[in-house]
Amino acid sequence: MFKISNGLYDVLKALSTIVLPAIAALYITLASIWGFGFSAEINATIEAVICFINALLGLFLKKSSEVYHKG
């Protein structure tokens, strides 16, 4: 299975919990103020990317936990 470094895990976790949600909130807010287009589509895309990253992180965490408990 895939192995990732702690640093990469931390970066992906920060992206999925802080950076991408902040970008989505910023764009939706600015879109409503300034009339930018595609706010729903951009928000849905960012949410899908967040979901994908979180699924990958869950797999990595499960695998590393299994390896840790084996030994």
PDB file of N, CA, C and O in Angstrom:
ATOM      1  N   MET A   1       0.852  -1.194   0.000  1.00  0.00           N
ATOM      2  CA  MET A   1       0.000   0.000   0.000  1.00  0.00           C
ATOM      3  C   MET A   1       0.884   1.240   0.000  1.00  0.00           C
ATOM      4  O   MET A   1       2.093   1.156   0.218  1.00  0.00           O
ATOM      5  N   PHE A   2       0.290   2.343  -0.238  1.00  0.00           N
ATOM      6  CA  PHE A   2       1.007   3.611  -0.317  1.00  0.00           C
ATOM      7  C   PHE A   2       1.471   4.065   1.064  1.00  0.00           C
ATOM      8  O   PHE A   2       0.787   3.876   2.070  1.00  0.00           O
ATOM      9  N   LYS A   3       2.649   4.665   1.074  1.00  0.00           N
ATOM     10  CA  LYS A   3       3.154   5.273   2.303  1.00  0.00           C
ATOM     11  C   LYS A   3       3.415   6.739   2.007  1.00  0.00           C
ATOM     12  O   LYS A   3       3.898   7.090   0.931  1.00  0.00           O
ATOM     13  N   ILE A   4       3.095   7.586   2.964  1.00  0.00           N
ATOM     14  CA  ILE A   4       3.399   9.009   2.822  1.00  0.00           C
ATOM     15  C   ILE A   4       4.129   9.463   4.076  1.00  0.00           C
ATOM     16  O   ILE A   4       4.016   8.857   5.141  1.00  0.00           O
ATOM     17  N   SER A   5       4.871  10.531   3.922  1.00  0.00           N
ATOM     18  CA  SER A   5       5.605  11.065   5.070  1.00  0.00           C
ATOM     19  C   SER A   5       4.657  11.815   6.000  1.00  0.00           C
ATOM     20  O   SER A   5       3.550  12.192   5.615  1.00  0.00           O
ATOM     21  N   ASN A   6       5.107  12.020   7.209  1.00  0.00           N
ATOM     22  CA  ASN A   6       4.311  12.798   8.165  1.00  0.00           C
ATOM     23  C   ASN A   6       4.095  14.219   7.661  1.00  0.00           C
ATOM     24  O   ASN A   6       3.028  14.802   7.851  1.00  0.00           O
ATOM     25  N   GLY A   7       5.132  14.773   7.009  1.00  0.00           N
ATOM     26  CA  GLY A   7       5.012  16.136   6.486  1.00  0.00           C
ATOM     27  C   GLY A   7       3.946  16.246   5.423  1.00  0.00           C
ATOM     28  O   GLY A   7       3.156  17.190   5.429  1.00  0.00           O
ATOM     29  N   LEU A   8       3.912  15.276   4.493  1.00  0.00           N
ATOM     30  CA  LEU A   8       2.885  15.293   3.448  1.00  0.00           C
ATOM     31  C   LEU A   8       1.501  15.105   4.052  1.00  0.00           C
ATOM     32  O   LEU A   8       0.545  15.760   3.635  1.00  0.00           O
ATOM     33  N   TYR A   9       1.389  14.217   5.028  1.00  0.00           N
ATOM     34  CA  TYR A   9       0.110  14.031   5.719  1.00  0.00           C
ATOM     35  C   TYR A   9      -0.350  15.350   6.343  1.00  0.00           C
ATOM     36  O   TYR A   9      -1.515  15.729   6.221  1.00  0.00           O
ATOM     37  N   ASP A  10       0.567  16.038   7.008  1.00  0.00           N
ATOM     38  CA  ASP A  10       0.220  17.308   7.652  1.00  0.00           C
ATOM     39  C   ASP A  10      -0.229  18.354   6.628  1.00  0.00           C
ATOM     40  O   ASP A  10      -1.175  19.102   6.875  1.00  0.00           O
ATOM     41  N   VAL A  11       0.447  18.403   5.488  1.00  0.00           N
ATOM     42  CA  VAL A  11       0.073  19.359   4.439  1.00  0.00           C
ATOM     43  C   VAL A  11      -1.318  19.043   3.890  1.00  0.00           C
ATOM     44  O   VAL A  11      -2.150  19.939   3.748  1.00  0.00           O
ATOM     45  N   LEU A  12      -1.567  17.778   3.582  1.00  0.00           N
ATOM     46  CA  LEU A  12      -2.883  17.396   3.067  1.00  0.00           C
ATOM     47  C   LEU A  12      -3.980  17.667   4.087  1.00  0.00           C
ATOM     48  O   LEU A  12      -5.070  18.117   3.734  1.00  0.00           O
ATOM     49  N   LYS A  13      -3.687  17.389   5.351  1.00  0.00           N
ATOM     50  CA  LYS A  13      -4.674  17.639   6.415  1.00  0.00           C
ATOM     51  C   LYS A  13      -4.987  19.131   6.529  1.00  0.00           C
ATOM     52  O   LYS A  13      -6.148  19.515   6.671  1.00  0.00           O
ATOM     53  N   ALA A  14      -3.945  19.977   6.465  1.00  0.00           N
ATOM     54  CA  ALA A  14      -4.154  21.424   6.526  1.00  0.00           C
ATOM     55  C   ALA A  14      -4.941  21.905   5.308  1.00  0.00           C
ATOM     56  O   ALA A  14      -5.808  22.771   5.429  1.00  0.00           O
ATOM     57  N   LEU A  15      -4.642  21.348   4.144  1.00  0.00           N
ATOM     58  CA  LEU A  15      -5.390  21.722   2.941  1.00  0.00           C
ATOM     59  C   LEU A  15      -6.873  21.406   3.093  1.00  0.00           C
ATOM     60  O   LEU A  15      -7.732  22.225   2.767  1.00  0.00           O
ATOM     61  N   SER A  16      -7.159  20.203   3.595  1.00  0.00           N
ATOM     62  CA  SER A  16      -8.558  19.779   3.660  1.00  0.00           C
ATOM     63  C   SER A  16      -9.341  20.398   4.807  1.00  0.00           C
ATOM     64  O   SER A  16     -10.569  20.466   4.749  1.00  0.00           O
ATOM     65  N   THR A  17      -8.647  20.850   5.850  1.00  0.00           N
ATOM     66  CA  THR A  17      -9.383  21.387   7.003  1.00  0.00           C
ATOM     67  C   THR A  17      -9.323  22.905   7.139  1.00  0.00           C
ATOM     68  O   THR A  17     -10.181  23.501   7.791  1.00  0.00           O
ATOM     69  N   ILE A  18      -8.319  23.539   6.529  1.00  0.00           N
ATOM     70  CA  ILE A  18      -8.161  24.981   6.696  1.00  0.00           C
ATOM     71  C   ILE A  18      -8.160  25.721   5.362  1.00  0.00           C
ATOM     72  O   ILE A  18      -8.991  26.599   5.128  1.00  0.00           O
ATOM     73  N   VAL A  19      -7.228  25.361   4.498  1.00  0.00           N
ATOM     74  CA  VAL A  19      -6.982  26.151   3.289  1.00  0.00           C
ATOM     75  C   VAL A  19      -8.154  26.088   2.307  1.00  0.00           C
ATOM     76  O   VAL A  19      -8.698  27.126   1.933  1.00  0.00           O
ATOM     77  N   LEU A  20      -8.546  24.886   1.889  1.00  0.00           N
ATOM     78  CA  LEU A  20      -9.616  24.785   0.892  1.00  0.00           C
ATOM     79  C   LEU A  20     -10.966  25.307   1.398  1.00  0.00           C
ATOM     80  O   LEU A  20     -11.652  26.005   0.651  1.00  0.00           O
ATOM     81  N   PRO A  21     -11.377  24.998   2.640  1.00  0.00           N
ATOM     82  CA  PRO A  21     -12.625  25.597   3.123  1.00  0.00           C
ATOM     83  C   PRO A  21     -12.565  27.133   3.173  1.00  0.00           C
ATOM     84  O   PRO A  21     -13.564  27.804   2.912  1.00  0.00           O
ATOM     85  N   ALA A  22     -11.394  27.681   3.509  1.00  0.00           N
ATOM     86  CA  ALA A  22     -11.252  29.145   3.542  1.00  0.00           C
ATOM     87  C   ALA A  22     -11.365  29.730   2.141  1.00  0.00           C
ATOM     88  O   ALA A  22     -11.994  30.772   1.954  1.00  0.00           O
ATOM     89  N   ILE A  23     -10.763  29.070   1.157  1.00  0.00           N
ATOM     90  CA  ILE A  23     -10.861  29.540  -0.231  1.00  0.00           C
ATOM     91  C   ILE A  23     -12.312  29.489  -0.696  1.00  0.00           C
ATOM     92  O   ILE A  23     -12.797  30.422  -1.336  1.00  0.00           O
ATOM     93  N   ALA A  24     -13.001  28.401  -0.372  1.00  0.00           N
ATOM     94  CA  ALA A  24     -14.406  28.278  -0.769  1.00  0.00           C
ATOM     95  C   ALA A  24     -15.252  29.385  -0.141  1.00  0.00           C
ATOM     96  O   ALA A  24     -16.064  30.015  -0.819  1.00  0.00           O
ATOM     97  N   ALA A  25     -15.058  29.614   1.143  1.00  0.00           N
ATOM     98  CA  ALA A  25     -15.826  30.660   1.829  1.00  0.00           C
ATOM     99  C   ALA A  25     -15.514  32.033   1.252  1.00  0.00           C
ATOM    100  O   ALA A  25     -16.416  32.848   1.061  1.00  0.00           O
ATOM    101  N   LEU A  26     -14.249  32.291   0.975  1.00  0.00           N
ATOM    102  CA  LEU A  26     -13.858  33.574   0.391  1.00  0.00           C
ATOM    103  C   LEU A  26     -14.502  33.774  -0.973  1.00  0.00           C
ATOM    104  O   LEU A  26     -15.051  34.839  -1.252  1.00  0.00           O
ATOM    105  N   TYR A  27     -14.437  32.754  -1.822  1.00  0.00           N
ATOM    106  CA  TYR A  27     -14.993  32.903  -3.167  1.00  0.00           C
ATOM    107  C   TYR A  27     -16.507  33.084  -3.123  1.00  0.00           C
ATOM    108  O   TYR A  27     -17.050  33.928  -3.835  1.00  0.00           O
ATOM    109  N   ILE A  28     -17.184  32.307  -2.303  1.00  0.00           N
ATOM    110  CA  ILE A  28     -18.650  32.433  -2.215  1.00  0.00           C
ATOM    111  C   ILE A  28     -19.034  33.816  -1.719  1.00  0.00           C
ATOM    112  O   ILE A  28     -19.974  34.423  -2.232  1.00  0.00           O
ATOM    113  N   THR A  29     -18.316  34.316  -0.731  1.00  0.00           N
ATOM    114  CA  THR A  29     -18.604  35.653  -0.206  1.00  0.00           C
ATOM    115  C   THR A  29     -18.354  36.726  -1.252  1.00  0.00           C
ATOM    116  O   THR A  29     -19.196  37.597  -1.469  1.00  0.00           O
ATOM    117  N   LEU A  30     -17.194  36.663  -1.902  1.00  0.00           N
ATOM    118  CA  LEU A  30     -16.887  37.658  -2.935  1.00  0.00           C
ATOM    119  C   LEU A  30     -17.823  37.542  -4.126  1.00  0.00           C
ATOM    120  O   LEU A  30     -18.175  38.548  -4.742  1.00  0.00           O
ATOM    121  N   ALA A  31     -18.230  36.319  -4.454  1.00  0.00           N
ATOM    122  CA  ALA A  31     -19.156  36.132  -5.575  1.00  0.00           C
ATOM    123  C   ALA A  31     -20.499  36.782  -5.288  1.00  0.00           C
ATOM    124  O   ALA A  31     -21.117  37.363  -6.180  1.00  0.00           O
ATOM    125  N   SER A  32     -20.950  36.686  -4.045  1.00  0.00           N
ATOM    126  CA  SER A  32     -22.233  37.304  -3.718  1.00  0.00           C
ATOM    127  C   SER A  32     -22.135  38.829  -3.666  1.00  0.00           C
ATOM    128  O   SER A  32     -23.103  39.523  -3.976  1.00  0.00           O
ATOM    129  N   ILE A  33     -20.982  39.347  -3.280  1.00  0.00           N
ATOM    130  CA  ILE A  33     -20.798  40.799  -3.224  1.00  0.00           C
ATOM    131  C   ILE A  33     -20.572  41.386  -4.608  1.00  0.00           C
ATOM    132  O   ILE A  33     -21.192  42.386  -4.970  1.00  0.00           O
ATOM    133  N   TRP A  34     -19.685  40.766  -5.385  1.00  0.00           N
ATOM    134  CA  TRP A  34     -19.237  41.327  -6.656  1.00  0.00           C
ATOM    135  C   TRP A  34     -19.888  40.686  -7.878  1.00  0.00           C
ATOM    136  O   TRP A  34     -19.627  41.105  -9.005  1.00  0.00           O
ATOM    137  N   GLY A  35     -20.712  39.701  -7.674  1.00  0.00           N
ATOM    138  CA  GLY A  35     -21.408  39.083  -8.793  1.00  0.00           C
ATOM    139  C   GLY A  35     -20.560  38.164  -9.643  1.00  0.00           C
ATOM    140  O   GLY A  35     -20.819  38.007 -10.836  1.00  0.00           O
ATOM    141  N   PHE A  36     -19.539  37.549  -9.040  1.00  0.00           N
ATOM    142  CA  PHE A  36     -18.737  36.571  -9.781  1.00  0.00           C
ATOM    143  C   PHE A  36     -19.623  35.391 -10.162  1.00  0.00           C
ATOM    144  O   PHE A  36     -20.597  35.090  -9.473  1.00  0.00           O
ATOM    145  N   GLY A  37     -19.288  34.738 -11.240  1.00  0.00           N
ATOM    146  CA  GLY A  37     -20.081  33.608 -11.685  1.00  0.00           C
ATOM    147  C   GLY A  37     -19.624  32.289 -11.094  1.00  0.00           C
ATOM    148  O   GLY A  37     -18.563  32.183 -10.480  1.00  0.00           O
ATOM    149  N   PHE A  38     -20.460  31.295 -11.300  1.00  0.00           N
ATOM    150  CA  PHE A  38     -20.154  29.900 -10.975  1.00  0.00           C
ATOM    151  C   PHE A  38     -19.855  29.653  -9.498  1.00  0.00           C
ATOM    152  O   PHE A  38     -19.071  28.760  -9.179  1.00  0.00           O
ATOM    153  N   SER A  39     -20.446  30.406  -8.608  1.00  0.00           N
ATOM    154  CA  SER A  39     -20.125  30.209  -7.190  1.00  0.00           C
ATOM    155  C   SER A  39     -20.560  28.833  -6.696  1.00  0.00           C
ATOM    156  O   SER A  39     -19.825  28.198  -5.940  1.00  0.00           O
ATOM    157  N   ALA A  40     -21.729  28.361  -7.101  1.00  0.00           N
ATOM    158  CA  ALA A  40     -22.183  27.037  -6.662  1.00  0.00           C
ATOM    159  C   ALA A  40     -21.285  25.938  -7.226  1.00  0.00           C
ATOM    160  O   ALA A  40     -20.949  24.983  -6.527  1.00  0.00           O
ATOM    161  N   GLU A  41     -20.901  26.078  -8.483  1.00  0.00           N
ATOM    162  CA  GLU A  41     -20.056  25.077  -9.125  1.00  0.00           C
ATOM    163  C   GLU A  41     -18.657  25.032  -8.503  1.00  0.00           C
ATOM    164  O   GLU A  41     -18.104  23.956  -8.274  1.00  0.00           O
ATOM    165  N   ILE A  42     -18.101  26.195  -8.238  1.00  0.00           N
ATOM    166  CA  ILE A  42     -16.769  26.253  -7.628  1.00  0.00           C
ATOM    167  C   ILE A  42     -16.813  25.697  -6.217  1.00  0.00           C
ATOM    168  O   ILE A  42     -15.915  24.957  -5.815  1.00  0.00           O
ATOM    169  N   ASN A  43     -17.837  26.041  -5.467  1.00  0.00           N
ATOM    170  CA  ASN A  43     -17.973  25.513  -4.114  1.00  0.00           C
ATOM    171  C   ASN A  43     -18.107  23.993  -4.140  1.00  0.00           C
ATOM    172  O   ASN A  43     -17.458  23.303  -3.353  1.00  0.00           O
ATOM    173  N   ALA A  44     -18.936  23.466  -5.030  1.00  0.00           N
ATOM    174  CA  ALA A  44     -19.112  22.013  -5.116  1.00  0.00           C
ATOM    175  C   ALA A  44     -17.803  21.321  -5.505  1.00  0.00           C
ATOM    176  O   ALA A  44     -17.489  20.246  -4.995  1.00  0.00           O
ATOM    177  N   THR A  45     -17.054  21.935  -6.399  1.00  0.00           N
ATOM    178  CA  THR A  45     -15.769  21.364  -6.813  1.00  0.00           C
ATOM    179  C   THR A  45     -14.786  21.320  -5.654  1.00  0.00           C
ATOM    180  O   THR A  45     -14.120  20.308  -5.438  1.00  0.00           O
ATOM    181  N   ILE A  46     -14.695  22.412  -4.911  1.00  0.00           N
ATOM    182  CA  ILE A  46     -13.788  22.448  -3.759  1.00  0.00           C
ATOM    183  C   ILE A  46     -14.218  21.421  -2.713  1.00  0.00           C
ATOM    184  O   ILE A  46     -13.371  20.744  -2.131  1.00  0.00           O
ATOM    185  N   GLU A  47     -15.509  21.300  -2.470  1.00  0.00           N
ATOM    186  CA  GLU A  47     -16.003  20.314  -1.504  1.00  0.00           C
ATOM    187  C   GLU A  47     -15.685  18.893  -1.954  1.00  0.00           C
ATOM    188  O   GLU A  47     -15.372  18.041  -1.123  1.00  0.00           O
ATOM    189  N   ALA A  48     -15.760  18.624  -3.260  1.00  0.00           N
ATOM    190  CA  ALA A  48     -15.422  17.301  -3.771  1.00  0.00           C
ATOM    191  C   ALA A  48     -13.934  17.004  -3.572  1.00  0.00           C
ATOM    192  O   ALA A  48     -13.564  15.885  -3.216  1.00  0.00           O
ATOM    193  N   VAL A  49     -13.089  17.999  -3.801  1.00  0.00           N
ATOM    194  CA  VAL A  49     -11.651  17.831  -3.593  1.00  0.00           C
ATOM    195  C   VAL A  49     -11.368  17.576  -2.112  1.00  0.00           C
ATOM    196  O   VAL A  49     -10.553  16.717  -1.776  1.00  0.00           O
ATOM    197  N   ILE A  50     -12.030  18.311  -1.233  1.00  0.00           N
ATOM    198  CA  ILE A  50     -11.871  18.101   0.213  1.00  0.00           C
ATOM    199  C   ILE A  50     -12.276  16.677   0.585  1.00  0.00           C
ATOM    200  O   ILE A  50     -11.573  16.007   1.342  1.00  0.00           O
ATOM    201  N   CYS A  51     -13.391  16.222   0.062  1.00  0.00           N
ATOM    202  CA  CYS A  51     -13.863  14.862   0.353  1.00  0.00           C
ATOM    203  C   CYS A  51     -12.856  13.826  -0.122  1.00  0.00           C
ATOM    204  O   CYS A  51     -12.587  12.855   0.585  1.00  0.00           O
ATOM    205  N   PHE A  52     -12.300  14.019  -1.308  1.00  0.00           N
ATOM    206  CA  PHE A  52     -11.315  13.092  -1.853  1.00  0.00           C
ATOM    207  C   PHE A  52     -10.051  13.055  -0.996  1.00  0.00           C
ATOM    208  O   PHE A  52      -9.542  11.980  -0.681  1.00  0.00           O
ATOM    209  N   ILE A  53      -9.552  14.220  -0.624  1.00  0.00           N
ATOM    210  CA  ILE A  53      -8.353  14.282   0.229  1.00  0.00           C
ATOM    211  C   ILE A  53      -8.616  13.598   1.565  1.00  0.00           C
ATOM    212  O   ILE A  53      -7.772  12.847   2.053  1.00  0.00           O
ATOM    213  N   ASN A  54      -9.776  13.850   2.157  1.00  0.00           N
ATOM    214  CA  ASN A  54     -10.099  13.233   3.445  1.00  0.00           C
ATOM    215  C   ASN A  54     -10.217  11.719   3.331  1.00  0.00           C
ATOM    216  O   ASN A  54      -9.834  10.998   4.252  1.00  0.00           O
ATOM    217  N   ALA A  55     -10.748  11.224   2.201  1.00  0.00           N
ATOM    218  CA  ALA A  55     -10.825   9.780   1.989  1.00  0.00           C
ATOM    219  C   ALA A  55      -9.420   9.186   1.901  1.00  0.00           C
ATOM    220  O   ALA A  55      -9.150   8.144   2.499  1.00  0.00           O
ATOM    221  N   LEU A  56      -8.531   9.838   1.165  1.00  0.00           N
ATOM    222  CA  LEU A  56      -7.146   9.370   1.081  1.00  0.00           C
ATOM    223  C   LEU A  56      -6.475   9.374   2.453  1.00  0.00           C
ATOM    224  O   LEU A  56      -5.799   8.415   2.823  1.00  0.00           O
ATOM    225  N   LEU A  57      -6.668  10.457   3.201  1.00  0.00           N
ATOM    226  CA  LEU A  57      -6.069  10.543   4.533  1.00  0.00           C
ATOM    227  C   LEU A  57      -6.597   9.438   5.438  1.00  0.00           C
ATOM    228  O   LEU A  57      -5.851   8.878   6.241  1.00  0.00           O
ATOM    229  N   GLY A  58      -7.873   9.125   5.308  1.00  0.00           N
ATOM    230  CA  GLY A  58      -8.448   8.042   6.098  1.00  0.00           C
ATOM    231  C   GLY A  58      -7.816   6.707   5.766  1.00  0.00           C
ATOM    232  O   GLY A  58      -7.547   5.907   6.662  1.00  0.00           O
ATOM    233  N   LEU A  59      -7.573   6.456   4.480  1.00  0.00           N
ATOM    234  CA  LEU A  59      -6.909   5.216   4.074  1.00  0.00           C
ATOM    235  C   LEU A  59      -5.487   5.146   4.607  1.00  0.00           C
ATOM    236  O   LEU A  59      -5.057   4.117   5.129  1.00  0.00           O
ATOM    237  N   PHE A  60      -4.758   6.258   4.470  1.00  0.00           N
ATOM    238  CA  PHE A  60      -3.387   6.295   4.971  1.00  0.00           C
ATOM    239  C   PHE A  60      -3.346   6.087   6.478  1.00  0.00           C
ATOM    240  O   PHE A  60      -2.484   5.371   6.986  1.00  0.00           O
ATOM    241  N   LEU A  61      -4.268   6.705   7.184  1.00  0.00           N
ATOM    242  CA  LEU A  61      -4.302   6.574   8.636  1.00  0.00           C
ATOM    243  C   LEU A  61      -4.635   5.148   9.051  1.00  0.00           C
ATOM    244  O   LEU A  61      -4.035   4.615   9.984  1.00  0.00           O
ATOM    245  N   LYS A  62      -5.584   4.535   8.364  1.00  0.00           N
ATOM    246  CA  LYS A  62      -5.955   3.154   8.669  1.00  0.00           C
ATOM    247  C   LYS A  62      -4.771   2.231   8.446  1.00  0.00           C
ATOM    248  O   LYS A  62      -4.486   1.377   9.285  1.00  0.00           O
ATOM    249  N   LYS A  63      -4.077   2.391   7.322  1.00  0.00           N
ATOM    250  CA  LYS A  63      -2.929   1.543   7.027  1.00  0.00           C
ATOM    251  C   LYS A  63      -1.809   1.742   8.037  1.00  0.00           C
ATOM    252  O   LYS A  63      -1.230   0.769   8.521  1.00  0.00           O
ATOM    253  N   SER A  64      -1.499   2.994   8.360  1.00  0.00           N
ATOM    254  CA  SER A  64      -0.408   3.232   9.308  1.00  0.00           C
ATOM    255  C   SER A  64      -0.775   2.720  10.689  1.00  0.00           C
ATOM    256  O   SER A  64       0.100   2.276  11.432  1.00  0.00           O
ATOM    257  N   SER A  65      -2.042   2.771  11.045  1.00  0.00           N
ATOM    258  CA  SER A  65      -2.494   2.248  12.342  1.00  0.00           C
ATOM    259  C   SER A  65      -2.341   0.729  12.382  1.00  0.00           C
ATOM    260  O   SER A  65      -1.932   0.164  13.396  1.00  0.00           O
ATOM    261  N   GLU A  66      -2.675   0.076  11.268  1.00  0.00           N
ATOM    262  CA  GLU A  66      -2.522  -1.381  11.211  1.00  0.00           C
ATOM    263  C   GLU A  66      -1.054  -1.775  11.350  1.00  0.00           C
ATOM    264  O   GLU A  66      -0.727  -2.711  12.080  1.00  0.00           O
ATOM    265  N   VAL A  67      -0.183  -1.071  10.660  1.00  0.00           N
ATOM    266  CA  VAL A  67       1.251  -1.358  10.734  1.00  0.00           C
ATOM    267  C   VAL A  67       1.767  -1.098  12.142  1.00  0.00           C
ATOM    268  O   VAL A  67       2.559  -1.881  12.667  1.00  0.00           O
ATOM    269  N   TYR A  68       1.325  -0.007  12.758  1.00  0.00           N
ATOM    270  CA  TYR A  68       1.763   0.333  14.113  1.00  0.00           C
ATOM    271  C   TYR A  68       1.362  -0.755  15.108  1.00  0.00           C
ATOM    272  O   TYR A  68       2.164  -1.142  15.959  1.00  0.00           O
ATOM    273  N   HIS A  69       0.136  -1.247  15.007  1.00  0.00           N
ATOM    274  CA  HIS A  69      -0.354  -2.214  15.984  1.00  0.00           C
ATOM    275  C   HIS A  69       0.176  -3.621  15.739  1.00  0.00           C
ATOM    276  O   HIS A  69       0.105  -4.471  16.626  1.00  0.00           O
ATOM    277  N   LYS A  70       0.708  -3.876  14.542  1.00  0.00           N
ATOM    278  CA  LYS A  70       1.320  -5.183  14.280  1.00  0.00           C
ATOM    279  C   LYS A  70       2.667  -5.303  14.962  1.00  0.00           C
ATOM    280  O   LYS A  70       3.111  -6.384  15.348  1.00  0.00           O
ATOM    281  N   GLY A  71       3.306  -4.134  15.095  1.00  0.00           N
ATOM    282  CA  GLY A  71       4.469  -4.228  15.679  1.00  0.00           C
ATOM    283  C   GLY A  71       5.694  -3.825  16.024  1.00  0.00           C
ATOM    284  O   GLY A  71       6.402  -4.540  16.733  1.00  0.00           O
TER     285      GLY A  71
END
